[in-house]
Every structure is written in C-alpha cells, then in structure tokens.
Amino acid sequence: MERHQVLIIGGGNAGISVAAQLLRKRPKLDVAIVEPSEKHYYQPAWTLVGGGDYDVQKTVRPEASVMPKKAKWIKDRAEAFEPENQVVHLASGKKVAYDFMVVCPGIQLRWEWVEGLEETLGKNGVASNYRFDLAPYTFECIRNFKGGVALFTNPATPIKCGGAPQKIMYLACDYWRKHGILGKADVHFCTAGGVIFGVKKYADTLMKVVNRYGIHLDFKHNLVAIDGARKEATFEVTQADGSKEKKTMHFDMIHVTPPQSAPDFIRNSPLADANGWVDVNKHTLQHTKYPNIFGIGDATNTPNAKTGAAIRKQAPILVQNLLEVMDGKQPFASYNGYGSCPLVTGYGKLVLAEFDYDNNPIETFPFDQSKERWTMYQLKKHILPWLYWNKILKGTA
C-alpha cells in the first residue's frame, strides 16, 4: 500500500498553500496531495465576472501548474477514512496510508437542495456566480434587465464568502443606476439570516448602501424551490414566533447562492462533528479526536467566515502546529478566527471587512476600512489575484 509522511486531502487554496509552506520549511518531507480536478480556480474573482468587470478565463489555470514540485499529486478522489488505521480509501479502489493527514476538501454546493434549481440554472434569468461556467451568465442577465423584479438570495447554511450574495446585488444596482434602469427595478435581498452583516461597523455602511440603491431587505427568507419557466421563487419564511410559512415571489432575474455543506465523504466519516464538518480545535486546527490529523479551510467546524483570507491566516498556524506534533511536541500556535470579506458595493467601491472569532474588527490598513474606497476595489481586482497565484499558492504569503 502506498504510504506518505503527510497526506493532504484537497488541492485547492488550503491544500496547495499548506503543502508549499511545509516543503519550504522541510524540503525532504514526503508530501502527497489527493485532488481529482484538472483545473484550479480563483473563485473570489467570480463576483467581478458576474458584474462584467473581470475575464472569467483569468480565474482558471491547470491544477498541474500550481502543484508544488516536491509534492506527489494523487489524481483521485477521497471516499472514506479509517483514522484508527491511518488509511484513506480512494474512488479508484486504491488505499493510501499516512503518518499525518491534513483535511481540506473545501465545501460542497448543494444545488439539489432547492427544488427545480438545477434544471433552470443558466437560463430563464436564473443566475449564480458560484460556478465558473455560470458566472458570465449573471452579467448577461444584468445587462439585459430592462426593469422589473430582481431577487438575490442567501441560504440558511454556512457558505463560502458570506458577503458574495450581496456583492453581486450592489454591482447590479450600480450598473442599472448608470444605465438609467434602477428606478424601474424592484430589488430584493432575500436572506435566510436576520442581519445584513454580522459585524456592526461594516453593517452600518452596508445599510447606507442598501438605502442608496433602494433595496428591499427580506430577512428570514430561505429559498426552497424555483420554477424558471414561470419565473417564480418559493421561500420558507420564518416568522417572529418561529413558525414557518411558504411565500412565492415573481422574478425577472434571480441570483441564487446555493445551500452548502461539508462534502458527503466528510459528513459520513469518523472525522465529522454532529453537523458534518471536520471536527478541529478552533485555535490549533488539530482534530479533536485524532492528534495526527489537522483540518483547514471551508470543510472544518471553525466558526469563522469561510474565506480564502481565513485560509491565508490558518495555513502558517497549521504548518507550525503539524511540525510540532511531528516532532513529538504539543501544538501551541493559535488561530484567532481572522476572516476577511472584501465587500464590493459598486464599481470602484469596496469596504474591506476584517474581523476575528468575536466579530471584532482587526484591520490591516491605517484608515477606517468601513468606508467605501476606490483603492480597496483595485486591491480586490488586481492585487489579490496576483498575490494568490504568485505568493499564496507558492507558500510565501
């Protein structure tokens, strides 16, 4: 049976950057990455693709081009775990053994949890920026919109990039404002949540943006079904007393953020907590039951925003702690829950939200980041993608 010192499950942002950092610190480590995909995506730019301000082809590269040279790429899919025996079962039927494992398969999009959604995606004015092939259709819908009802949804589950459902709404509104359409638009943010944003400092700014564009906030509205042909979306609305009732809304265009969960092979494994996420210590990122296993990124149960920015702060912590454990010591490096959400509020306008586990702002720049800024939009559009491909994935940022 094939065996490796460190086996990494997932070759996305987390898996590649952890492997790169491990190999920079210890070049002789035997590291293998299990990843079935031939392509690697820079997903944060899909918001701008949906807004017509970024080329979708610039968000994809071959997975082989980002794989660290000293890591072994196992082009297969993980299917099951035997942590007691330190073995992973792969889709091909092979088994791989490990001394230490890092679990970071990302998050699973659950299009099927919304009745009728899969059949109508990418047509009938039903858009989503959550897929490479669909994001350009979002801008098609925005550009062809001549007035009427525009719905933007946010599900009841945790999602990657919590701000994405509203960023595209602000871009759409700004586009329609510039083209004299906004006055004819009835725009609704239909969110299963009860607030616009969890950190008050940034929420206050976002409420001003909402009012500027004349957006209706429909809280406690969870999308459960969609009929593309009839242009109808059905929501489960939670009332103040906790009771739920169904409500159907007409739309001329709708941007759907799909429900999301940990991948099924994680949810059905001994690594998962009661809610299906990889069960790790939220500070050390070490598994709560198996000390030779660590988790990072969207599939873990750490209660932070599921963002690439969180992974950038988690990766060096995990690498440090994993090396300590490999050396027979206790992990001591601590992750504070840092997450960042570059909240696009229009073309050339962005609020850079940065905060920790307790929703306390922890800002990078020496100015008030709750203000909309042109410079921060340039950061998102030009600097962060460059940083991702050239520094983060190479283990140097």
LOKOLFI-792266 format. One record per residue (C-alpha): residue number from 1; residue in three letters; x, y, z. Coordinates in Angstrom, 1 decimal. Layout:
% residues N
ATOM  seq  type      xx      yy      zz
ATOM  NUM   ALA       X       Y       Z
...
//
This chain:
% residues 397
ATOM  seq  type      xx      yy      zz
ATOM    1   MET     0.0     0.0     0.0
ATOM    2   GLU     1.2     3.5    -0.9
ATOM    3   ARG     2.2     5.5     2.2
ATOM    4   HIS     3.2     9.1     2.8
ATOM    5   GLN     4.5    11.1     5.8
ATOM    6   VAL     1.9    13.8     5.1
ATOM    7   LEU    -1.2    13.2     3.1
ATOM    8   ILE    -3.3    16.3     2.1
ATOM    9   ILE    -6.9    15.8     1.1
ATOM   10   GLY    -7.8    18.5    -1.4
ATOM   11   GLY    -5.7    20.6    -3.8
ATOM   12   GLY    -7.5    23.9    -3.5
ATOM   13   ASN    -6.3    27.1    -1.8
ATOM   14   ALA    -5.7    25.4     1.5
ATOM   15   GLY    -4.1    22.1     0.3
ATOM   16   ILE    -1.7    23.7    -2.1
ATOM   17   SER    -0.6    26.5     0.2
ATOM   18   VAL    -0.1    24.1     3.2
ATOM   19   ALA     1.9    21.7     1.0
ATOM   20   ALA     4.1    24.6    -0.3
ATOM   21   GLN     4.7    26.0     3.2
ATOM   22   LEU     5.5    22.5     4.6
ATOM   23   LEU     8.0    21.9     1.9
ATOM   24   ARG     9.6    25.3     2.3
ATOM   25   LYS    10.3    24.5     5.9
ATOM   26   ARG    11.2    20.9     5.4
ATOM   27   PRO    12.2    20.2     1.8
ATOM   28   LYS    12.8    16.5     2.5
ATOM   29   LEU     9.2    15.8     3.7
ATOM   30   ASP     7.2    13.2     1.8
ATOM   31   VAL     4.0    15.1     1.0
ATOM   32   ALA     1.2    13.8    -1.2
ATOM   33   ILE    -2.0    15.7    -2.3
ATOM   34   VAL    -5.2    13.9    -3.2
ATOM   35   GLU    -7.0    16.0    -5.8
ATOM   36   PRO    -9.2    14.8    -8.7
ATOM   37   SER    -9.6    18.1   -10.5
ATOM   38   GLU    -7.5    19.0   -13.6
ATOM   39   LYS    -8.3    22.7   -13.1
ATOM   40   HIS    -7.7    25.2   -10.3
ATOM   41   TYR    -9.9    28.2    -9.9
ATOM   42   TYR    -9.5    31.6    -8.3
ATOM   43   GLN   -13.1    31.8    -7.1
ATOM   44   PRO   -13.1    35.3    -5.4
ATOM   45   ALA   -13.0    37.0    -8.8
ATOM   46   TRP   -16.3    35.3    -9.9
ATOM   47   THR   -18.2    38.2    -8.3
ATOM   48   LEU   -16.5    40.6   -10.7
ATOM   49   VAL   -17.0    38.2   -13.6
ATOM   50   GLY   -20.7    38.3   -12.8
ATOM   51   GLY   -20.5    42.1   -12.7
ATOM   52   GLY   -18.9    42.2   -16.2
ATOM   53   ASP   -15.6    43.6   -14.7
ATOM   54   TYR   -13.3    40.6   -14.9
ATOM   55   ASP   -12.4    38.0   -17.6
ATOM   56   VAL   -13.5    34.5   -16.4
ATOM   57   GLN   -10.6    32.9   -18.3
ATOM   58   LYS    -8.2    34.7   -15.9
ATOM   59   THR    -9.7    32.8   -13.0
ATOM   60   VAL    -8.6    29.3   -14.1
ATOM   61   ARG    -5.3    27.5   -14.5
ATOM   62   PRO    -4.2    23.9   -14.8
ATOM   63   GLU    -4.0    22.2   -11.4
ATOM   64   ALA    -0.6    20.8   -12.5
ATOM   65   SER     0.7    24.4   -12.7
ATOM   66   VAL     0.0    25.1    -9.0
ATOM   67   MET     1.1    21.7    -7.6
ATOM   68   PRO     4.3    22.1    -5.6
ATOM   69   LYS     7.1    20.4    -7.5
ATOM   70   LYS     8.2    18.3    -4.5
ATOM   71   ALA     4.7    17.1    -3.7
ATOM   72   LYS     3.2    13.9    -5.2
ATOM   73   TRP    -0.1    14.5    -6.9
ATOM   74   ILE    -2.5    11.6    -6.4
ATOM   75   LYS    -5.1    12.4    -9.1
ATOM   76   ASP    -8.0    10.6    -7.4
ATOM   77   ARG   -10.9    11.4    -5.1
ATOM   78   ALA   -11.0    10.6    -1.4
ATOM   79   GLU   -14.1     8.5    -0.5
ATOM   80   ALA   -13.6     7.2     3.1
ATOM   81   PHE   -11.4     7.4     6.1
ATOM   82   GLU   -10.0     4.8     8.6
ATOM   83   PRO    -8.3     7.1    11.1
ATOM   84   GLU    -7.6     4.3    13.5
ATOM   85   ASN    -5.5     2.5    10.8
ATOM   86   GLN    -4.3     5.8     9.2
ATOM   87   VAL    -5.7     4.8     5.8
ATOM   88   VAL    -7.7     6.7     3.2
ATOM   89   HIS    -9.9     4.9     0.6
ATOM   90   LEU    -9.9     6.5    -2.9
ATOM   91   ALA   -12.6     6.4    -5.6
ATOM   92   SER   -10.3     4.2    -7.8
ATOM   93   GLY   -10.4     1.5    -5.2
ATOM   94   LYS    -6.9     2.2    -4.0
ATOM   95   LYS    -5.9     2.8    -0.4
ATOM   96   VAL    -3.3     5.3     0.8
ATOM   97   ALA    -1.7     5.2     4.2
ATOM   98   TYR    -0.3     8.2     6.1
ATOM   99   ASP     1.6     9.2     9.2
ATOM  100   PHE    -0.1    12.6     9.3
ATOM  101   MET    -3.1    14.0     7.4
ATOM  102   VAL    -4.4    17.5     6.5
ATOM  103   VAL    -8.0    17.5     5.5
ATOM  104   CYS    -9.1    20.4     3.3
ATOM  105   PRO   -11.5    19.3     0.6
ATOM  106   GLY   -13.5    22.5     0.5
ATOM  107   ILE   -17.2    22.9     0.6
ATOM  108   GLN   -20.0    21.2    -1.4
ATOM  109   LEU   -22.5    23.2    -3.3
ATOM  110   ARG   -26.0    21.7    -2.8
ATOM  111   TRP   -27.9    22.9    -5.9
ATOM  112   GLU   -30.2    19.9    -5.4
ATOM  113   TRP   -31.5    21.2    -2.0
ATOM  114   VAL   -33.5    23.9    -3.9
ATOM  115   GLU   -36.3    22.1    -5.8
ATOM  116   GLY   -36.2    22.8    -9.6
ATOM  117   LEU   -32.9    24.8    -9.4
ATOM  118   GLU   -30.6    22.5   -11.3
ATOM  119   GLU   -32.9    22.3   -14.3
ATOM  120   THR   -33.1    26.1   -14.8
ATOM  121   LEU   -29.6    27.3   -13.9
ATOM  122   GLY   -28.1    29.5   -16.6
ATOM  123   LYS   -31.4    30.2   -18.3
ATOM  124   ASN   -34.8    31.8   -17.6
ATOM  125   GLY   -33.0    34.7   -15.8
ATOM  126   VAL   -31.7    32.3   -13.1
ATOM  127   ALA   -28.0    33.1   -12.4
ATOM  128   SER   -25.3    32.1    -9.9
ATOM  129   ASN   -21.7    33.3    -9.5
ATOM  130   TYR   -20.9    30.1    -7.6
ATOM  131   ARG   -19.8    28.2   -10.7
ATOM  132   PHE   -17.1    29.0   -13.3
ATOM  133   ASP   -19.4    28.2   -16.3
ATOM  134   LEU   -22.4    30.2   -14.8
ATOM  135   ALA   -20.8    33.5   -13.6
ATOM  136   PRO   -20.7    35.1   -17.1
ATOM  137   TYR   -24.5    34.5   -17.5
ATOM  138   THR   -25.0    36.7   -14.4
ATOM  139   PHE   -23.7    39.7   -16.3
ATOM  140   GLU   -25.8    38.7   -19.3
ATOM  141   CYS   -28.9    38.9   -17.0
ATOM  142   ILE   -27.8    42.2   -15.5
ATOM  143   ARG   -27.1    43.7   -18.9
ATOM  144   ASN   -30.4    42.5   -20.5
ATOM  145   PHE   -32.5    43.6   -17.5
ATOM  146   LYS   -34.9    46.4   -18.5
ATOM  147   GLY   -36.8    46.7   -15.2
ATOM  148   GLY   -39.0    44.5   -13.1
ATOM  149   VAL   -38.2    42.3   -10.1
ATOM  150   ALA   -34.6    41.2    -9.3
ATOM  151   LEU   -34.0    38.8    -6.4
ATOM  152   PHE   -30.7    38.0    -4.8
ATOM  153   THR   -30.8    35.0    -2.4
ATOM  154   ASN   -28.7    33.9     0.6
ATOM  155   PRO   -29.3    30.4     2.1
ATOM  156   ALA   -29.7    29.1     5.6
ATOM  157   THR   -26.5    27.1     5.6
ATOM  158   PRO   -22.9    28.3     6.1
ATOM  159   ILE   -21.4    29.4     2.7
ATOM  160   LYS   -18.1    30.3     1.3
ATOM  161   CYS   -17.6    34.0     1.1
ATOM  162   GLY   -20.6    35.2     3.2
ATOM  163   GLY   -20.6    38.6     1.5
ATOM  164   ALA   -20.8    37.3    -2.1
ATOM  165   PRO   -24.7    37.1    -2.2
ATOM  166   GLN   -24.9    40.8    -1.7
ATOM  167   LYS   -21.8    42.0    -3.6
ATOM  168   ILE   -23.3    41.0    -6.9
ATOM  169   MET   -26.5    42.8    -5.9
ATOM  170   TYR   -24.7    46.0    -5.4
ATOM  171   LEU   -22.8    45.7    -8.7
ATOM  172   ALA   -26.1    45.0   -10.5
ATOM  173   CYS   -27.7    48.1    -8.9
ATOM  174   ASP   -24.8    50.3    -9.7
ATOM  175   TYR   -24.9    49.0   -13.3
ATOM  176   TRP   -28.6    49.8   -13.6
ATOM  177   ARG   -28.1    53.2   -11.9
ATOM  178   LYS   -25.5    54.1   -14.6
ATOM  179   HIS   -27.9    53.0   -17.3
ATOM  180   GLY   -31.0    54.7   -16.0
ATOM  181   ILE   -32.7    51.4   -15.1
ATOM  182   LEU   -32.5    51.4   -11.3
ATOM  183   GLY   -35.7    53.4   -11.0
ATOM  184   LYS   -37.6    50.6   -12.8
ATOM  185   ALA   -36.1    47.9   -10.7
ATOM  186   ASP   -37.7    46.3    -7.6
ATOM  187   VAL   -34.6    44.7    -6.0
ATOM  188   HIS   -34.9    42.3    -3.0
ATOM  189   PHE   -32.2    40.7    -0.9
ATOM  190   CYS   -33.9    37.5     0.2
ATOM  191   THR   -31.7    36.1     3.0
ATOM  192   ALA   -32.3    33.3     5.5
ATOM  193   GLY   -30.4    35.3     8.0
ATOM  194   GLY   -31.6    38.1    10.3
ATOM  195   VAL   -29.0    40.8     9.7
ATOM  196   ILE   -27.2    42.3     6.7
ATOM  197   PHE   -23.8    41.6     8.1
ATOM  198   GLY   -22.5    40.1    11.5
ATOM  199   VAL   -20.1    42.9    12.3
ATOM  200   LYS   -21.8    46.2    13.2
ATOM  201   LYS   -19.1    48.5    12.0
ATOM  202   TYR   -19.5    47.2     8.4
ATOM  203   ALA   -23.2    46.5     8.7
ATOM  204   ASP   -23.8    50.3     9.3
ATOM  205   THR   -22.1    51.1     6.0
ATOM  206   LEU   -23.9    48.4     4.1
ATOM  207   MET   -27.3    49.7     5.4
ATOM  208   LYS   -26.4    53.1     3.8
ATOM  209   VAL   -25.6    51.2     0.5
ATOM  210   VAL   -28.9    49.3     0.7
ATOM  211   ASN   -30.8    52.6     1.1
ATOM  212   ARG   -28.8    54.3    -1.6
ATOM  213   TYR   -29.9    51.7    -4.1
ATOM  214   GLY   -33.4    51.3    -2.7
ATOM  215   ILE   -33.1    47.6    -2.0
ATOM  216   HIS   -35.8    45.8     0.0
ATOM  217   LEU   -34.4    43.5     2.7
ATOM  218   ASP   -36.4    40.3     3.1
ATOM  219   PHE   -34.9    38.7     6.2
ATOM  220   LYS   -35.6    35.1     7.3
ATOM  221   HIS   -36.4    34.2     3.6
ATOM  222   ASN   -34.9    30.8     2.7
ATOM  223   LEU   -35.2    29.8    -1.0
ATOM  224   VAL   -36.6    26.3    -1.2
ATOM  225   ALA   -37.9    26.0    -4.8
ATOM  226   ILE   -37.7    27.7    -8.1
ATOM  227   ASP   -39.8    27.5   -11.3
ATOM  228   GLY   -37.7    29.0   -14.1
ATOM  229   ALA   -40.3    28.8   -16.8
ATOM  230   ARG   -42.9    30.5   -14.7
ATOM  231   LYS   -40.3    32.9   -13.1
ATOM  232   GLU   -41.4    32.1    -9.6
ATOM  233   ALA   -39.2    31.6    -6.5
ATOM  234   THR   -40.6    29.9    -3.3
ATOM  235   PHE   -39.2    30.8     0.1
ATOM  236   GLU   -39.7    29.4     3.5
ATOM  237   VAL   -40.2    32.4     5.7
ATOM  238   THR   -39.6    32.2     9.5
ATOM  239   GLN   -42.0    34.4    11.5
ATOM  240   ALA   -41.2    36.2    14.7
ATOM  241   ASP   -42.8    33.4    16.7
ATOM  242   GLY   -40.6    30.8    15.0
ATOM  243   SER   -43.4    29.4    12.8
ATOM  244   LYS   -42.7    28.9     9.1
ATOM  245   GLU   -44.8    29.6     6.0
ATOM  246   LYS   -44.2    29.4     2.3
ATOM  247   LYS   -44.1    32.5     0.1
ATOM  248   THR   -43.9    32.6    -3.7
ATOM  249   MET   -42.3    35.7    -5.4
ATOM  250   HIS   -42.2    36.5    -9.1
ATOM  251   PHE   -38.8    37.5   -10.6
ATOM  252   ASP   -37.5    38.8   -13.9
ATOM  253   MET   -34.0    37.8   -12.8
ATOM  254   ILE   -32.7    36.0    -9.8
ATOM  255   HIS   -29.1    35.4    -8.5
ATOM  256   VAL   -29.0    32.3    -6.4
ATOM  257   THR   -26.4    31.5    -3.8
ATOM  258   PRO   -26.8    27.7    -3.3
ATOM  259   PRO   -27.0    26.0     0.1
ATOM  260   GLN   -23.7    24.5     1.0
ATOM  261   SER   -22.3    21.7     3.3
ATOM  262   ALA   -19.2    19.8     4.1
ATOM  263   PRO   -18.6    17.2     1.3
ATOM  264   ASP   -20.6    13.9     1.8
ATOM  265   PHE   -17.4    11.8     2.2
ATOM  266   ILE   -16.6    14.1     5.2
ATOM  267   ARG   -20.1    14.2     6.6
ATOM  268   ASN   -20.3    10.4     6.6
ATOM  269   SER   -16.9     9.9     8.2
ATOM  270   PRO   -15.4     9.5    11.7
ATOM  271   LEU   -13.8    12.9    11.2
ATOM  272   ALA   -17.0    14.8    11.3
ATOM  273   ASP   -18.8    16.6    14.2
ATOM  274   ALA   -22.6    16.3    14.6
ATOM  275   ASN   -23.2    18.8    11.8
ATOM  276   GLY   -20.9    17.0     9.4
ATOM  277   TRP   -17.9    19.4     9.5
ATOM  278   VAL   -14.3    18.2    10.2
ATOM  279   ASP   -14.0    18.5    14.0
ATOM  280   VAL   -11.0    20.5    14.9
ATOM  281   ASN    -9.7    22.7    17.8
ATOM  282   LYS   -10.7    26.2    16.6
ATOM  283   HIS    -7.3    27.6    17.6
ATOM  284   THR    -4.7    24.9    16.9
ATOM  285   LEU    -6.7    23.3    13.9
ATOM  286   GLN    -5.8    19.8    15.3
ATOM  287   HIS    -8.5    17.2    15.1
ATOM  288   THR   -10.3    16.9    18.5
ATOM  289   LYS   -10.0    13.0    18.4
ATOM  290   TYR    -7.1    12.1    16.2
ATOM  291   PRO    -3.9    14.1    17.1
ATOM  292   ASN    -2.2    13.2    13.8
ATOM  293   ILE    -5.0    14.8    11.7
ATOM  294   PHE    -5.4    18.5    11.1
ATOM  295   GLY    -8.1    20.4     9.2
ATOM  296   ILE    -8.2    23.8     7.4
ATOM  297   GLY   -10.5    25.8     5.2
ATOM  298   ASP   -14.2    25.6     4.4
ATOM  299   ALA   -14.8    21.9     5.5
ATOM  300   THR   -13.9    22.5     9.1
ATOM  301   ASN   -16.2    23.5    12.0
ATOM  302   THR   -14.1    26.5    13.0
ATOM  303   PRO   -16.8    29.3    13.5
ATOM  304   ASN   -15.1    31.8    11.3
ATOM  305   ALA   -16.1    33.3     7.9
ATOM  306   LYS   -15.3    30.7     5.2
ATOM  307   THR   -13.0    32.7     3.0
ATOM  308   GLY    -9.7    32.5     1.3
ATOM  309   ALA    -8.4    35.2     3.6
ATOM  310   ALA    -9.1    32.9     6.6
ATOM  311   ILE    -7.1    30.1     4.9
ATOM  312   ARG    -4.1    32.5     4.4
ATOM  313   LYS    -4.0    33.0     8.2
ATOM  314   GLN    -4.8    29.4     9.1
ATOM  315   ALA    -2.1    27.8     6.9
ATOM  316   PRO     1.0    29.0     8.7
ATOM  317   ILE    -0.6    28.1    12.1
ATOM  318   LEU    -1.5    24.6    10.9
ATOM  319   VAL     2.0    24.1     9.4
ATOM  320   GLN     3.7    25.2    12.6
ATOM  321   ASN     1.5    23.0    14.8
ATOM  322   LEU     1.8    20.0    12.5
ATOM  323   LEU     5.6    20.2    12.6
ATOM  324   GLU     5.5    20.5    16.4
ATOM  325   VAL     3.3    17.3    16.6
ATOM  326   MET     5.6    15.5    14.1
ATOM  327   ASP     8.5    16.3    16.4
ATOM  328   GLY     6.6    14.9    19.4
ATOM  329   LYS     5.7    18.2    20.9
ATOM  330   GLN     2.4    19.9    21.7
ATOM  331   PRO     0.9    22.4    19.2
ATOM  332   PHE     0.9    25.9    20.6
ATOM  333   ALA     0.3    28.3    17.6
ATOM  334   SER    -3.2    29.8    17.8
ATOM  335   TYR    -5.6    31.0    15.1
ATOM  336   ASN    -7.8    33.9    16.2
ATOM  337   GLY   -10.6    33.4    13.7
ATOM  338   TYR    -9.4    36.0    11.3
ATOM  339   GLY   -11.6    36.4     8.3
ATOM  340   SER   -11.9    39.0     5.6
ATOM  341   CYS   -14.7    39.9     3.2
ATOM  342   PRO   -13.9    42.5     0.5
ATOM  343   LEU   -17.4    43.9     0.2
ATOM  344   VAL   -17.9    45.3    -3.3
ATOM  345   THR   -20.6    48.0    -3.0
ATOM  346   GLY   -20.4    49.2    -6.7
ATOM  347   TYR   -17.9    49.6    -9.5
ATOM  348   GLY   -14.8    51.1    -8.0
ATOM  349   LYS   -16.2    50.9    -4.4
ATOM  350   LEU   -15.3    48.4    -1.7
ATOM  351   VAL   -15.5    48.0     2.0
ATOM  352   LEU   -12.7    45.8     3.3
ATOM  353   ALA   -14.2    44.0     6.3
ATOM  354   GLU   -11.6    42.1     8.5
ATOM  355   PHE   -12.6    40.6    11.8
ATOM  356   ASP   -12.0    37.7    14.3
ATOM  357   TYR   -14.0    35.0    16.0
ATOM  358   ASP   -15.7    37.5    18.3
ATOM  359   ASN   -16.6    39.8    15.3
ATOM  360   ASN   -14.1    42.4    16.5
ATOM  361   PRO   -12.7    44.3    13.5
ATOM  362   ILE    -8.9    43.6    13.1
ATOM  363   GLU    -7.9    45.9    10.2
ATOM  364   THR    -4.7    45.8     8.1
ATOM  365   PHE    -4.6    49.4     6.9
ATOM  366   PRO    -4.1    52.6     8.9
ATOM  367   PHE    -7.5    54.1     7.9
ATOM  368   ASP   -11.2    53.3     8.5
ATOM  369   GLN   -11.9    50.3     6.4
ATOM  370   SER   -15.7    50.6     6.9
ATOM  371   LYS   -15.7    53.4     4.3
ATOM  372   GLU   -16.2    52.6     0.6
ATOM  373   ARG   -12.9    53.1    -1.2
ATOM  374   TRP   -11.7    53.0    -4.8
ATOM  375   THR    -8.3    51.8    -3.6
ATOM  376   MET    -9.7    48.7    -1.9
ATOM  377   TYR   -11.6    47.9    -5.2
ATOM  378   GLN    -8.3    47.9    -7.0
ATOM  379   LEU    -6.9    45.7    -4.3
ATOM  380   LYS    -9.6    43.1    -5.0
ATOM  381   LYS    -9.4    43.4    -8.8
ATOM  382   HIS    -5.7    43.5    -9.4
ATOM  383   ILE    -3.6    42.8    -6.3
ATOM  384   LEU    -5.3    39.9    -4.6
ATOM  385   PRO    -5.5    37.7    -7.7
ATOM  386   TRP    -1.8    38.3    -8.3
ATOM  387   LEU    -1.0    37.6    -4.7
ATOM  388   TYR    -3.0    34.3    -4.9
ATOM  389   TRP    -1.3    32.9    -8.0
ATOM  390   ASN     2.2    34.2    -7.3
ATOM  391   LYS     2.6    34.1    -3.5
ATOM  392   ILE    -0.1    32.3    -1.6
ATOM  393   LEU     0.0    29.1    -3.6
ATOM  394   LYS     3.8    29.2    -3.6
ATOM  395   GLY     3.8    29.3     0.2
ATOM  396   THR     5.4    32.7     0.5
ATOM  397   ALA     2.4    34.8     1.7
//
